[in-house]
């Protein structure tokens, strides 16, 4: 994992996160090392540890694609709804 930012699978959703620390630990199988990452979920400011297999590097092109799709969504004009007084 060379990325400073990743998308990590947490609570069955992908979340943008900043990588804080990396650690490798030998698994029961001597051929594979398990790599875990300590990350900070950006929108929640929550620090968690995830397996590297549960992450995807967040590239600049991915960020730009997300930003452009959000820009398109924000251009859609929705008429404001009339306020309803609660009784």
Number of C-alpha atoms within 10 A of each C-alpha: 14 8 11 14 22 24 20 27 18 14 7 7 8 14 18 21 26 21 21 14 12 15 13 12 10 11 11 9 8 7 7 10 13 14 16 18 22 18 24 22 20 13 9 10 11 10 15 14 17 17 16 20 13 14 21 16 17 18 14 10 9 11 11 11 12 11 12 12 10 11 11 9 10 10 8 8 7 7 6 6 6 6 6 6 5 4 3
